[in-house]
C-alpha cells in the first residue's frame, strides 16, 4: 500500500476545491439562465406590445403605420375641404411640365371618404420566428397559392411588405424595353434591396407572377393600359415579366403600342390619354388658345373607339390634373388649375373635384357601352414621395433604400384618392350594362415604398448629380415613377389575381 505525501495531499485538496468552485459557478449560471428564460417566455405580452420579432439571425422591428392622421394633416384636409390653398409640403406636382406654384386645391367630401391606414409593414425572412403561426393556421407562406376558400374573398390590398431573397421577376438586362428614366440599375443606382420586397396580404397569399400561366389565362384576349406615364410604367413592367418566357412581336402604330404573344394570341396594348376625358387647346369662352381645355363630361374619343376590342382595360389617371388647364362642363368653363381669369369670380370646380368628375364620366361611359363586355379596372392614385417640397421646389426621395416605417400623410394624395373613390362609386350606382368595374387599391400599400422611385438616377450620365449640393439642395430627381424592376411589378401581380378571379367567376 502506498501513502501520499503531504505535498500530494495538498494538491489533491486544492484540485477538489477548484472543481467544487467551478461546479458551484456553473450551477449558478444555469440557474440564472433558467430564471431569465422563464421570465422571457412567460411574458409574451411585452414583446407583442412593442411588436418585436426574433428570428434566427436578427431582431426585427415591424414597419407600421399609425391608424390616425396627425393634427397638421387633418387641418390640411379640412382646409382643402373648405376650398383653401394647401401649404407647400402637401402640393402635388409631376415631372412633365414646368408648372407654376400657385396651385389651388379643394375638396368638399374628403374627411368621410379618406381611407384609414389599416395595414402593417414588416421586414422578414423565411427563417422561423417565435411568432410563427401553428401548422393549421391560415396565415400564408411566401410564394404559396391562395387557398380555395380565400380565392374569391381575400382582400389583396391590406397586408405588409416582406423581404424575399428570391429576387425580382426580371432584371434591367433581361428586358429590352425599359424606359431609360426607370432603368435605375442601368442609371447607376448603387443599391438593389428595393427589388426584393414582396407584398403579402393579411388573410391570404398573393402568388408570385407566373408569366406562362398568365398568357394561358389571357389566351386569345387583349389587355389594354390607358392613361398617363404611370400607365406606361405598369405596361412596360408587365411586358418585361412576360418577355422572360416569350419575345413578343411589335404590332404597334402611331395610335397605340401593341405587342403580340404568338403562343397564346394575346395582345398587350397601351394608349396615351392624359385625363381620360376629351381635351383640346382650342379657345372657349374666357379660356384662350394654348390653355388645355379638359371636357369633364365627355370621354376621350382617342381610345373609346377601340374599347370594344378590349377584354381587360386598366385605367390610370390623376397626375395631369396638376397641369395648367381649364375645366369645361356642358360647354361652359367652370374652373381651372393654375389658370383662372381675373374678375371671373369664384370657380365652381377645382382640380381635385375635376378628377372625381372625370372618373365618373369615363366609367359611366364604359358601363353604358353595349359593345364593351370586358373588365374595366381603375388603378387607384399612385402616391409620389417628394419630401420637403415639390418636384421643382426641393422635394426629394434620395437615400431611401427600403420601405418606410410609417407613411407620411399627404393631404393632396389623400384628397385625390377620396375623389377617385367617389367617382368610382357614382359610376357603379349607374351600372346597367354587361361591363364589370373593379378598383385596384394600391395607394395605401405603396405609400410605404419611397425607396422604389428612380430619385436622382434618371439617366446613365456618369457625371449626373446624385447627392445634395453645398447648401443642402437636392439633385434633380423623379419620385413619381417607379424603378424597373421594382415595386411596380407588384401591381401586375395584383392585376393578374383580379383578372383570374373575374375569368374564373364568369366560367362558373
C-alpha positions in Angstrom: 0.0 0.0 0.0 1.3 3.4 -0.8 0.8 6.6 1.1 0.5 10.1 -0.4 3.0 12.6 0.7 1.7 15.8 2.5 2.5 17.7 -0.8 0.4 15.4 -2.8 -2.4 15.6 -0.4 -2.4 19.4 -0.5 -2.5 19.3 -4.3 -5.4 16.9 -4.3 -7.4 19.0 -1.8 -6.7 22.1 -4.0 -7.9 20.4 -7.1 -11.1 19.2 -5.3 -11.7 22.7 -4.0 -11.2 24.2 -7.6 -13.6 21.6 -9.1 -16.2 22.3 -6.4 -15.9 26.1 -7.1 -16.3 25.5 -10.8 -19.4 23.3 -10.3 -21.0 25.9 -8.0 -20.3 28.7 -10.6 -21.7 26.6 -13.4 -24.8 25.7 -11.3 -25.4 29.3 -10.5 -25.1 30.3 -14.2 -27.5 27.5 -15.3 -30.0 28.6 -12.6 -29.8 32.2 -13.7 -30.4 31.2 -17.4 -33.4 29.2 -16.3 -34.9 32.1 -14.3 -34.3 34.5 -17.2 -35.8 32.1 -19.7 -38.9 31.6 -17.6 -39.3 35.4 -17.3 -39.0 35.9 -21.1 -41.2 33.1 -22.3 -43.8 33.7 -19.6 -44.2 37.4 -20.7 -45.2 37.3 -24.4 -47.3 40.4 -23.9 -44.2 42.6 -23.6 -42.7 41.5 -26.9 -46.0 41.7 -28.7 -46.8 45.0 -27.3 -43.8 46.6 -28.9 -44.1 44.3 -32.0 -40.6 42.8 -32.0 -40.0 39.5 -33.8 -36.9 37.5 -33.0 -35.5 35.5 -35.9 -32.5 33.2 -36.2 -30.1 35.9 -37.0 -31.6 39.3 -36.1 -34.0 41.3 -34.1 -36.6 42.8 -36.4 -38.9 45.7 -35.8 -42.1 45.6 -37.9 -42.8 48.5 -40.1 -46.1 50.1 -39.0 -48.5 52.9 -40.0 -50.4 54.9 -37.5 -54.2 54.5 -37.6 -54.9 58.2 -37.3 -53.8 61.3 -39.2 -51.7 63.8 -37.3 -53.2 67.1 -36.4 -51.4 69.0 -39.2 -52.6 66.7 -41.9 -56.2 66.9 -40.5 -56.0 70.6 -40.7 -54.7 70.4 -44.3 -57.6 68.2 -45.3 -60.1 70.4 -43.6 -58.5 73.3 -45.4 -58.9 71.5 -48.7 -62.5 70.6 -47.9 -63.2 74.3 -47.5 -61.7 75.2 -50.8 -58.4 76.6 -49.4 -54.9 76.6 -50.8 -52.6 73.9 -49.4 -49.2 74.5 -47.8 -46.1 73.9 -49.8 -45.4 70.5 -48.2 -48.6 69.0 -49.5 -48.7 70.4 -53.0 -48.6 67.7 -55.7 -46.5 68.3 -58.8 -45.5 66.0 -61.6 -42.4 65.6 -63.7 -44.0 66.6 -67.0 -44.3 70.3 -67.2 -42.5 73.4 -65.7 -45.6 74.3 -63.7 -46.1 77.4 -61.6 -46.5 77.1 -57.8 -49.9 78.9 -57.3 -51.7 75.5 -57.0 -55.3 75.9 -55.9 -56.9 72.8 -54.4 -60.2 71.9 -52.9 -62.4 69.1 -51.7 -65.9 69.0 -50.2 -66.1 65.4 -49.2 -62.7 64.2 -48.1 -62.9 63.5 -44.4 -65.7 60.9 -44.7 -64.1 59.1 -47.6 -60.4 59.2 -47.0 -59.3 55.6 -46.2 -57.9 55.0 -42.8 -54.5 53.3 -42.9 -55.2 49.7 -42.0 -52.0 47.8 -42.9 -48.9 47.0 -41.0 -45.5 46.7 -42.7 -42.9 44.2 -41.7 -39.5 43.1 -42.9 -39.0 39.4 -42.5 -37.1 36.4 -43.9 -38.1 32.8 -44.4 -36.4 31.9 -41.1 -38.6 30.6 -38.3 -39.6 33.1 -35.6 -41.0 32.7 -32.1 -44.3 34.2 -33.5 -44.7 31.6 -36.3 -48.3 30.5 -36.7 -49.3 26.9 -35.9 -49.4 24.4 -38.7 -53.2 24.6 -39.1 -53.1 28.4 -39.3 -54.4 30.1 -42.4 -51.5 32.6 -42.4 -50.0 32.2 -45.9 -46.4 31.2 -46.6 -44.3 33.3 -49.1 -44.7 32.0 -52.7 -47.8 29.8 -51.9 -51.1 29.7 -53.7 -54.4 31.1 -52.4 -56.5 28.6 -50.6 -59.7 27.5 -52.3 -61.9 29.2 -49.7 -60.0 32.5 -49.9 -59.6 32.8 -53.7 -62.6 34.9 -54.3 -62.8 36.8 -51.0 -59.3 37.8 -49.9 -58.6 41.5 -49.7 -55.4 41.9 -51.7 -54.7 45.5 -50.6 -54.3 45.2 -46.8 -51.2 43.5 -45.6 -47.5 44.0 -45.2 -44.2 44.2 -47.1 -41.9 41.2 -46.6 -38.3 40.8 -47.8 -37.9 38.0 -50.3 -34.5 36.9 -51.2 -35.8 35.2 -54.4 -35.3 38.4 -56.2 -37.2 40.2 -58.9 -39.1 38.7 -61.8 -36.6 40.1 -64.4 -33.6 42.3 -64.5 -32.8 45.5 -66.3 -30.6 43.4 -68.6 -33.2 40.8 -69.4 -35.8 43.3 -70.6 -35.0 45.4 -73.6 -38.0 47.9 -73.4 -37.5 49.6 -70.1 -37.8 53.4 -70.4 -34.4 54.8 -69.6 -35.7 57.0 -66.8 -37.0 54.0 -64.9 -33.9 51.8 -65.6 -32.5 52.5 -62.1 -29.7 49.9 -62.2 -28.7 50.9 -65.7 -28.5 54.5 -64.5 -26.1 53.7 -61.7 -28.3 53.3 -58.6 -25.9 51.5 -56.1 -28.4 49.6 -54.0 -30.7 46.7 -55.1 -32.6 45.8 -52.0 -35.7 47.7 -53.2 -36.2 45.0 -55.8 -36.7 42.2 -53.3 -39.7 43.3 -51.3 -43.0 41.4 -51.8 -46.5 42.4 -50.8 -48.2 39.9 -48.5 -52.0 40.3 -48.0 -53.1 39.8 -44.4 -55.5 36.9 -45.0 -54.0 35.0 -47.9 -51.0 34.9 -50.2 -50.6 36.9 -53.4 -48.9 34.4 -55.7 -45.6 35.2 -57.4 -46.3 36.1 -61.0 -46.3 33.1 -63.4 -45.9 34.5 -66.9 -46.8 31.3 -68.7 -49.9 30.9 -66.6 -50.9 34.5 -67.3 -50.5 34.1 -71.0 -52.7 31.0 -70.9 -55.3 32.8 -68.8 -55.3 35.6 -71.5 -55.3 33.2 -74.5 -57.0 35.0 -77.4 -57.6 38.1 -75.3 -56.5 41.7 -75.3 -55.3 43.7 -72.2 -55.1 47.4 -72.6 -53.4 50.1 -70.4 -54.9 53.5 -71.0 -53.7 56.7 -69.3 -50.7 58.7 -68.4 -46.9 57.9 -68.0 -47.6 55.9 -64.9 -49.8 53.6 -67.1 -46.8 53.3 -69.4 -44.7 52.3 -66.3 -47.1 49.5 -65.5 -47.4 48.4 -69.1 -43.7 48.1 -69.5 -43.4 46.2 -66.2 -45.9 43.6 -67.5 -44.1 43.3 -70.8 -40.8 42.7 -69.0 -42.3 39.9 -66.9 -43.8 38.2 -69.9 -40.7 38.7 -72.0 -38.9 36.2 -69.8 -40.8 33.3 -71.3 -41.6 34.7 -74.8 -40.4 37.5 -77.0 -43.5 39.3 -78.4 -44.0 40.8 -81.8 -44.3 44.6 -82.1 -47.6 45.3 -83.9 -48.0 48.9 -82.7 -48.6 52.1 -84.7 -48.8 55.8 -84.1 -52.1 55.5 -82.3 -51.2 52.7 -79.9 -48.4 50.5 -78.7 -49.3 46.8 -79.2 -47.3 43.7 -78.5 -48.5 40.3 -79.7 -47.6 37.0 -78.0 -48.0 34.4 -80.6 -48.1 31.3 -78.4 -51.5 32.3 -77.0 -52.6 35.0 -79.4 -52.5 37.5 -76.5 -52.3 41.3 -77.2 -50.9 43.8 -74.6 -51.8 47.3 -75.6 -51.1 50.8 -74.4 -52.9 54.1 -75.4 -51.9 57.5 -74.2 -54.7 59.6 -72.6 -53.7 62.3 -70.2 -57.0 62.9 -68.5 -59.1 60.0 -69.8 -61.6 62.6 -71.0 -61.8 64.8 -74.1 -59.3 67.7 -74.3 -58.3 70.4 -76.7 -56.3 73.7 -76.8 -58.9 75.5 -78.9 -60.3 78.6 -77.3 -63.7 78.5 -75.5 -65.3 81.3 -73.5 -62.7 83.1 -71.4 -60.1 80.3 -71.9 -57.7 81.4 -74.6 -55.9 79.2 -77.1 -52.9 77.4 -75.7 -54.5 76.5 -72.4 -55.6 72.9 -72.3 -59.4 72.6 -72.1 -60.5 69.5 -70.3 -64.1 68.5 -71.0 -65.0 66.7 -67.8 -68.3 65.3 -69.2 -67.0 63.8 -72.5 -64.9 60.6 -72.6 -61.7 60.7 -74.6 -62.5 59.6 -78.1 -58.8 58.7 -78.7 -59.3 55.3 -77.0 -63.1 54.9 -76.7 -63.3 53.7 -80.3 -61.0 50.8 -79.5 -62.8 49.8 -76.3 -65.0 47.0 -77.9 -61.8 45.1 -78.7 -60.5 45.1 -75.1 -61.2 42.2 -72.8 -59.4 43.9 -69.9 -58.9 47.6 -69.6 -56.7 49.2 -66.9 -57.2 52.9 -66.4 -54.6 55.3 -64.9 -55.0 59.0 -64.4 -54.8 61.8 -61.9 -51.4 63.4 -62.1 -52.2 65.6 -65.1 -54.8 67.4 -63.0 -51.8 69.3 -61.5 -51.2 70.7 -65.0 -52.3 74.2 -66.2 -55.8 73.7 -67.7 -59.4 74.9 -67.9 -62.3 72.7 -67.0 -65.4 72.6 -69.1 -68.9 71.0 -68.4 -71.8 71.3 -70.8 -69.8 73.7 -73.0 -69.1 76.1 -70.2 -65.8 76.9 -68.5 -66.4 76.0 -64.8 -63.0 76.1 -63.3 -59.3 75.6 -63.8 -55.9 74.7 -62.5 -53.1 77.2 -62.4 -55.4 79.3 -64.6 -58.4 81.5 -63.9 -59.3 84.9 -65.4 -59.2 87.9 -63.1 -62.6 89.2 -62.2 -64.3 85.9 -63.1 -65.4 85.3 -59.6 -65.0 82.1 -57.7 -64.6 78.9 -59.8 -67.1 76.1 -59.5 -64.7 73.2 -60.0 -61.1 72.9 -58.9 -58.6 70.2 -59.9 -59.4 67.6 -57.3 -63.1 67.9 -58.0 -62.4 67.7 -61.7 -60.5 64.5 -61.2 -63.5 62.9 -59.4 -65.9 64.0 -62.2 -63.6 62.6 -64.9 -63.5 59.2 -63.2 -67.3 59.1 -63.0 -67.6 60.2 -66.7 -65.3 57.6 -68.2 -66.5 54.7 -66.1 -70.2 55.6 -66.7 -69.4 55.7 -70.5 -67.7 52.3 -70.4 -70.5 50.7 -68.4 -73.1 52.1 -70.8 -71.3 51.0 -73.9 -73.1 47.9 -75.2 -70.1 46.9 -77.2 -67.8 46.7 -74.2 -68.4 43.5 -72.3 -65.0 43.3 -70.7 -63.5 44.1 -67.3 -62.5 47.7 -66.5 -60.0 48.1 -63.7 -59.4 51.5 -62.1 -55.9 51.6 -60.6 -56.0 53.9 -57.7 -54.0 57.1 -57.4 -50.3 56.4 -57.4 -48.5 58.2 -54.5 -45.4 60.2 -55.0 -42.7 60.7 -52.3 -41.3 64.2 -52.8 -40.3 65.1 -49.2 -39.5 68.6 -48.2 -41.1 70.2 -51.2 -42.5 69.5 -54.7 -40.5 68.1 -57.7 -39.4 71.6 -58.6 -39.1 73.2 -55.1 -36.6 70.9 -53.4 -38.7 67.7 -52.9 -36.5 64.6 -52.6 -36.6 60.9 -52.2 -32.8 60.4 -52.3 -31.3 57.9 -50.0 -34.4 55.7 -49.5 -33.3 52.1 -49.6 -36.2 50.1 -48.0 -39.9 50.6 -47.2 -40.5 53.4 -44.7 -41.8 52.5 -41.2 -44.6 55.0 -41.3 -46.5 56.6 -44.2 -46.2 60.4 -44.2 -49.7 61.6 -44.9 -50.0 63.8 -48.0 -53.3 65.8 -48.0 -53.3 66.2 -51.7 -52.8 62.4 -52.3 -55.5 61.6 -49.7 -57.9 64.0 -51.3 -57.3 62.8 -54.9 -57.7 59.3 -53.7 -61.1 60.1 -52.0 -62.4 61.9 -55.1 -61.4 58.9 -57.2 -63.3 56.5 -54.9 -66.3 58.8 -55.0 -66.3 58.9 -58.8 -66.0 55.2 -59.0 -68.9 54.7 -56.5 -71.2 57.0 -58.5 -70.4 55.1 -61.7 -71.1 51.8 -60.1 -74.5 53.1 -59.0 -75.3 53.7 -62.6 -74.4 50.3 -63.9 -76.9 48.9 -66.4 -74.7 47.1 -69.0 -72.6 44.0 -69.1 -69.3 45.7 -68.3 -67.6 44.9 -65.0 -65.9 47.6 -62.9 -63.1 46.9 -60.4 -61.0 49.1 -58.1 -57.3 48.2 -57.8 -56.5 49.8 -54.5 -52.7 50.4 -54.5 -52.5 53.8 -52.9 -52.0 52.9 -49.2 -49.7 49.9 -49.7 -47.4 51.9 -52.0 -47.3 54.9 -49.7 -44.6 52.8 -47.9 -42.4 52.5 -50.9 -40.5 55.7 -51.1 -37.5 53.5 -51.9 -38.9 52.4 -55.2 -38.5 55.6 -57.2 -35.6 56.5 -59.5 -34.7 59.5 -57.4 -31.6 61.1 -59.0 -30.9 58.0 -61.1 -32.9 59.1 -64.1 -30.2 58.8 -66.8 -26.9 56.9 -67.4 -24.8 60.1 -67.4 -21.8 59.2 -65.1 -21.4 62.9 -64.2 -25.0 63.4 -63.0 -25.6 64.8 -59.6 -26.8 62.2 -57.1 -26.1 64.0 -53.8 -27.2 67.2 -52.2 -25.3 70.4 -53.0 -23.2 72.6 -50.7 -26.3 74.4 -49.5 -28.3 71.2 -49.0 -30.2 71.5 -52.2 -31.2 68.0 -53.7 -30.3 67.0 -57.2 -33.0 66.8 -59.9 -34.9 63.6 -59.3 -38.0 61.6 -60.1 -40.1 60.5 -57.0 -43.3 59.8 -59.0 -42.5 56.9 -61.4 -41.1 53.6 -60.3 -37.9 51.7 -60.9 -37.9 48.6 -63.1 -37.6 46.1 -61.7 -39.2 47.3 -58.5 -42.4 47.8 -56.6 -44.5 48.4 -59.7 -44.1 44.7 -60.6 -46.4 44.0 -57.6 -49.1 46.0 -59.4 -49.1 43.4 -62.1 -49.3 40.5 -59.6 -52.4 42.2 -58.1 -53.7 42.7 -61.7 -53.1 39.1 -62.5 -55.1 38.0 -59.5 -58.0 40.4 -60.3 -58.2 39.1 -63.8 -58.0 35.5 -62.7 -60.9 35.9 -60.2 -63.1 37.6 -62.9 -62.4 35.0 -65.6 -63.0 32.0 -63.2 -66.1 33.6 -61.8 -67.5 34.0 -65.4 -66.7 30.4 -66.1 -68.6 29.2 -63.1 
